[in-house]
Amino acid sequence: MTTADPLVARLAEVVGPTQVLDDPGSCAAFETDWTGRWQGRARAVVRPADTAEVAAVVTACADQGAAIVPQGGNTGLVGGSVPRDGEVVVSLTRLDDLGPVGVDAREVTVGAGATLAAVQEHAAAAGLAYGVDLAARDSATIGGTIATDAGGIRVVRYGATRAQVRRLEVVLADGRIVEGGVGDGGGPSGEPADLGSVIGSEGTLALITSARLRLLQPPRHRAVALLAVSDVAAALRAQEVIVRVAGPLEASELVQAEGLRRVVQGTGQRPPFAVTPPAAVLVEVAGADPVADRLVAAVGAAAEGDPGVLDALVGVDAADRTRLWQLREAHTEALAAAGPVVKLDVVVPLAALAGFVDGLPAIVRGAGGESCEVVVFGHLGVGDLHVNLLGVPTPWVTAVEDAVCAAVVAAGGRPDGEHGVGVQKRAWVPRSRSADEVAAMRATARAFDPAGLLNPGVRLPD
Ligand SMILES: Cc1cc2nc3c(=O)[nH]c(=O)nc-3n(C[C@H](O)[C@H](O)[C@H](O)COP(=O)(O)OP(=O)(O)OC[C@H]3O[C@@H](n4cnc5c(N)ncnc54)[C@H](O)[C@@H]3O)c2cc1C
């Protein structure tokens, strides 16, 4: 700690001087997001140890009218986790308690700073599982995943994070601590606080300090298939047949040729197919009984009479399943290694998905990205796609993003998918939601945070 800023001095009294950072070297990692695209200076970075310290930090900031950026693992991809204009960054990662697993109730209470991987391992040690999973699991926190309502690779089976949350403890913008249920998971009816609106609010309504999560009985058997397909339409047809024959999917993920090539290059893995297909769909089925035969039959049914299904691999043992999954999960890192990537996470109705993806290169070219490479991957089962644009000239970034978002809206979709609105999609909120919806968002924000101190500049349009 270096400055004579009275707020910083007061924060140091609350959390101890070693847990307040205000020199540029120590703050840097908290001031730049995972993509490197969004960054700003923090007034200070504060790392409280528990809920009482979070409340005292927030009270101190509120007394001075100082704005706060809540931060978890800083793996968010829309610019919402880093400061923009001298805010105090409150890092929640030290709130990483893992409560005892309630095996009969199938639930666990964990601190907001616990990582997704730590919660998954904790649940697995008690013979249960947590229904959310994503490639950033080692760093992304429970608080961050709740604040963004993260989807991830199991979303098609278990829903997004909202579906896993029973109760929340939060610190409000004035420092009060509130605990309450969420939807029907909150216990006795008539409970005063339903904190459901905090889920997906991206740090603008309250700081999440702990959560009671639903757990589930993990399936005993799993099998994964990777189908090489001619295009997205064929991927969607294959997905439909596989669901019909094999039952509900645990996951259904789309990748494209250029993404596969980069992953193979980046991981050193053998190419999965002799000829890299234009696209591929990875599906996983699971159940209490062996599922491999069911998946093989479903893949056979998908290929029969459909020239769009070009080839298929099935992985049953753990090593083969991991190898196939790596081809999908290594995408974000492999693309990031290729240079600056403009990333847009969007949701498009399944009926319009193939036309949207096929039309993307022309849309991007038309908006100034003539030489840029378009790589799409993501959660095919729910139409949530990650559009990655490599080589977009800096002056054209906004125009290209706007053109893609406009195409999403024209296709009946939403430009903010599972990653949230953040800073990146703020301007698109009024263009993809009705005026009444935006008014309701503003009214909720005013009710929770009348002074507008929590994550200003994120989620709500100006
Ligand atoms: C390789 C990779 C793969 C990814 N895959 C997926 C995916 O499949 N699905 C998906 O949805 N996302 C994915 N993401 C994005 C990211 O991991 C998620 O958005 C995640 O939920 C962010 O968690 P975090 O702890 O890192 O939050 P941060 O990045 O720190 O914060 C994200 C937002 O939440 C707010 N916030 C954080 N903690 C709290 C808190 N305790 N209380 C209140 N607000 C808080 C922040 O202010 C910010 O607005 C991926 C990211 C990477 C790098």
The ligand as a Gaussian input file, in Angstrom:
#p B3LYP/6-31G(d) Opt

LIG

0 1
 C      -11.524000     -20.504000     -21.460000
 C      -12.847000     -19.891000     -21.074000
 C      -14.021000     -20.610000     -21.272000
 C      -15.253000     -20.060000     -20.885000
 N      -16.378000     -20.806000     -21.109000
 C      -17.572000     -20.305000     -20.714000
 C      -18.774000     -21.069000     -20.912000
 O      -18.772000     -22.173000     -21.472000
 N      -19.934000     -20.521000     -20.459000
 C      -19.997000     -19.298000     -19.841000
 O      -21.080000     -18.861000     -19.462000
 N      -18.875000     -18.557000     -19.681000
 C      -17.673000     -19.020000     -20.081000
 N      -16.542000     -18.264000     -19.916000
 C      -16.652000     -16.904000     -19.330000
 C      -16.420000     -16.853000     -17.793000
 O      -15.664000     -17.950000     -17.326000
 C      -17.756000     -16.798000     -17.062000
 O      -18.417000     -15.587000     -17.379000
 C      -17.644000     -16.900000     -15.534000
 O      -18.941000     -16.994000     -15.006000
 C      -16.924000     -15.734000     -14.879000
 O      -16.597000     -16.085000     -13.538000
 P      -15.454000     -15.267000     -12.761000
 O      -15.391000     -15.746000     -11.366000
 O      -14.180000     -15.345000     -13.519000
 O      -16.058000     -13.816000     -12.788000
 P      -15.366000     -12.400000     -13.204000
 O      -14.808000     -12.514000     -14.585000
 O      -14.433000     -12.008000     -12.128000
 O      -16.624000     -11.461000     -13.200000
 C      -17.643000     -11.599000     -14.157000
 C      -18.792000     -10.647000     -13.786000
 O      -19.376000     -11.054000     -12.553000
 C      -19.243000     -10.037000     -11.552000
 N      -18.894000     -10.728000     -10.297000
 C      -17.869000     -11.591000     -10.093000
 N      -17.917000     -12.078000      -8.840000
 C      -18.982000     -11.497000      -8.236000
 C      -19.545000     -11.590000      -6.941000
 N      -19.045000     -12.410000      -6.008000
 N      -20.633000     -10.852000      -6.662000
 C      -21.177000     -10.024000      -7.592000
 N      -20.674000      -9.899000      -8.836000
 C      -19.598000     -10.627000      -9.160000
 C      -18.177000      -9.098000     -12.070000
 O      -18.370000      -7.782000     -11.593000
 C      -18.360000      -9.209000     -13.570000
 O      -19.387000      -8.356000     -14.007000
 C      -15.300000     -18.775000     -20.304000
 C      -14.126000     -18.044000     -20.111000
 C      -12.903000     -18.586000     -20.497000
 C      -11.668000     -17.789000     -20.253000

